[in-house]
Amino acid sequence: MITITDAINSLVSTKTAYYLDDGVITGWDISEVKTNVTQPTKAEIDAEVIRLQAVYDAQDYARKRKAKYDALNQFELISDDSINGTTTHKDAIVAIKAEFPKP
C-alpha cells in the first residue's frame, strides 16, 4: 500500500523534514538547515498516491513471478536438464509465466 510519505518523497527531490499528523502535513521544512522546497498541495499528494499505487499494482504479476522463480532451484534444474537431456527448467519457467502473465 502506497503511503502519503511515499508520495511526498516521490514529489520532493530534496530530502525535506516535515511532520504528519493523521495524514496531514502540520510542519514543513522544519530542520535547522532549510531546503526552501515548496510544500506539495494535498491535491498533488493525493494524485501522486494514486499514480504510485497504479505503478505498484501494475507490477503485481512480476512480484508473484519472482516469488515462484526464487522457490525454484534453478541451477540444479539446469544442470539436471543438461545431464538428462530434459526440459524441466524451461517447462517450470513457462508454467510460471502462464500462471502470472503480463497484463
C-alpha positions as a printed Julia matrix, in Angstrom:
103×3 Matrix{Float64}:
  0.0     0.0     0.0
  1.38    3.37   -1.02
  1.51    5.94    1.78
  1.42    9.72    1.92
  5.1     9.6     2.88
  5.86    7.62   -0.3
  4.05   10.26   -2.36
  5.82   13.17   -0.68
  9.21   11.51   -1.14
  8.39   10.95   -4.81
  7.28   14.54   -5.35
 10.13   16.24   -3.47
 13.59   15.59   -4.87
 15.4    17.2    -1.93
 15.01   15.45    1.41
 12.91   17.84    3.47
 11.92   17.36    7.11
  8.21   17.52    7.86
  5.57   16.43   10.36
  2.48   14.44    9.51
 -0.48   14.35   11.84
 -3.16   11.87   10.86
 -2.16   12.15    7.18
 -1.95   15.95    7.13
  1.3    17.9     6.89
  1.47   20.01   10.06
  5.07   21.17    9.71
  7.15   21.64    6.57
 10.89   22.24    6.14
 11.35   22.06    9.88
 15.05   21.2    10.11
 17.68   23.72   11.19
 19.07   23.86    7.66
 16.17   24.91    5.43
 15.77   23.39    1.98
 13.32   26.04    0.75
 11.42   23.34   -1.09
  7.79   24.2    -1.73
  5.33   22.04    0.16
  3.22   19.89   -2.17
 -0.52   20.52   -2.06
 -2.99   17.93   -0.81
 -4.23   17.51   -4.4
 -0.66   16.86   -5.63
 -0.06   14.35   -2.86
 -3.38   12.57   -3.46
 -2.68   12.37   -7.21
  0.81   11.0    -6.56
 -0.54    8.34   -4.18
 -2.94    7.22   -6.94
 -0.16    7.24   -9.58
  2.3     5.32   -7.41
 -0.37    2.78   -6.43
 -1.16    2.19  -10.11
  2.53    1.62  -10.85
  2.78   -0.77   -7.89
 -0.38   -2.64   -8.89
  0.82   -2.99  -12.48
  3.88   -4.9   -11.22
  1.88   -7.42   -9.18
  2.49  -10.17  -11.75
  6.25   -9.53  -11.58
  6.34   -9.82   -7.78
  4.39  -13.09   -7.93
  6.66  -14.46  -10.67
  9.76  -13.55   -8.69
  8.48  -15.41   -5.62
  7.93  -18.53   -7.74
 11.29  -18.16   -9.51
 13.04  -17.79   -6.15
 11.42  -21.02   -4.94
 12.95  -22.96   -7.86
 16.38  -24.47   -7.5
 17.22  -23.2   -10.98
 20.89  -24.16  -11.09
 20.08  -27.72  -10.15
 17.25  -27.87  -12.71
 19.51  -26.52  -15.45
 22.28  -28.95  -14.51
 19.89  -31.91  -14.4
 18.4   -30.91  -17.75
 21.88  -30.75  -19.27
 22.8   -34.18  -17.94
 19.47  -35.86  -18.63
 18.5   -34.11  -21.85
 15.26  -32.9   -20.27
 13.49  -29.52  -20.27
 12.36  -29.37  -16.64
 13.78  -25.89  -16.04
 12.32  -24.42  -19.22
  8.97  -26.05  -18.5
  8.91  -24.62  -14.97
  9.64  -21.11  -16.26
  6.95  -21.38  -18.94
  4.44  -22.59  -16.33
  5.2   -19.65  -14.04
  4.82  -17.18  -16.9
  1.49  -18.79  -17.82
  0.29  -18.62  -14.2
  1.24  -14.94  -13.86
  1.01  -13.38  -17.36
  1.96   -9.8   -18.09
 -1.1    -7.55  -18.18
